[in-house]
Amino acid sequence: MPGTLVVGLGHAGTRLHLPVLRALRGREDPPIVVFDPVRSVQPGPDVVAARDLPHAAALTDPATCVVHLCTPPTARVEPITALAGLGFRRFLVEKPLAADPAALTELLDLVDLVGLDVVPIAQWRHSELTRRLMGLRAELGRPLSIAVRQAKPRFTRTLAGDDHPSAFDVEAPHSVALALRLAGPAAVTGAGCADMLLGSAVFPGLGGAWLSLAHEGGARTEITTELTAPVRERRVTVEFEGGTAVGHFAVSAADEFAQLEVTAPGRRSHSVFRDDSLTAFVARAYRHFDGARMLGELTAGAAVVSLIAEAKRLAGARAGAVR
């Protein structure tokens, strides 16, 4: 692997990206360089902490280093601008790519101006479960409807204040990216959100969110995110012309298996399979940086930001309980 730099040591940086990098790197690979202006991580033989971004540039080769940008959604453009000024060109950016359309435009302008290679994290687009769902189209016909439900308790991280502006920025980007992969371009037709209530504390817009999509090909998608649920769930239901598929993504790194149930005339099947989608996505992204190009990832990430922004606008006008 080339040199790696993880910027941002919150949940995504320390509990998602670092374990994946440790699983993928070989014994001869250089240590992982990490930087966060506030948080720290325990250094070791495979991790070196940088004092600041110029120090990080001195510890790596910016021309070939892959930057894992794990800062909050509201802090994307500034660190990428600073890193680009130090010579870094390859970026894996946590979802969503930007917090709003203005920041997205600024980021895309920077990509074109400097010649950056930016890949937004979107592991569901390339997961094994998604690959199998895509394969069902040849057998069962085009998707007519998609329903995605994500549920989990997120009280602790919300209390800690991790700078996610709303529930739309937490899990919905994964769901929107999945819907676009399965059914193509879409427009938002409705959206709403709910506050998180914890004792006497109120966290506006962080309890959950929902949005509806109308795809150009005629399919409809309903996405629901609940962040006050007592249990975890990541479920997608696809109604095809000739049958139904219900998929369950792995809910955490504790168990990296997905499940798929398919029901059609004369057929009923249930399969369980390993689907460590983030590790597979990061490995694929590194092959992209090495020349095996992934096509359309930045465009797809930008489309997700635009759709989420429209959902936020509609939810601001018609806020209500999560459906």
Sequence and secondary structure as in RCSB ss.txt:
>XXXX:A:sequence
MPGTLVVGLGHAGTRLHLPVLRALRGREDPPIVVFDPVRSVQPGPDVVAARDLPHAAALTDPATCVVHLCTPPTA
RVEPITALAGLGFRRFLVEKPLAADPAALTELLDLVDLVGLDVVPIAQWRHSELTRRLMGLRAELGRPLSIAVRQ
AKPRFTRTLAGDDHPSAFDVEAPHSVALALRLAGPAAVTGAGCADMLLGSAVFPGLGGAWLSLAHEGGARTEITT
ELTAPVRERRVTVEFEGGTAVGHFAVSAADEFAQLEVTAPGRRSHSVFRDDSLTAFVARAYRHFDGARMLGELTA
GAAVVSLIAEAKRLAGARAGAVR
>XXXX:A:secstr
   EEEE  SHIIIIIIHHHHHHH  TTS  EEEE SS     BTTEEE SSHHHHHHHS TTT EEEE S TTS
SHHHHHHHHHTT  EEEE SSS SSHHHHHHHHHHHHHHT EEEE  GGGGSHHHHHHHHHHHHH SEEEEEEEE
EEE HHHHHHT    SGGGTTHHHHHHHHHHHH  EEEEEEEEEEEEETTEEEEEEEEEEEEEEETTS EEEEEE
ESEEEEEEEEEEEEETTEEEEEE   BTTB EEEEEEEETTEEEEEEEE  HHHHHHHHHHHHHTT    SHHHH
HHHHHHHHHHHHHHHHHS     
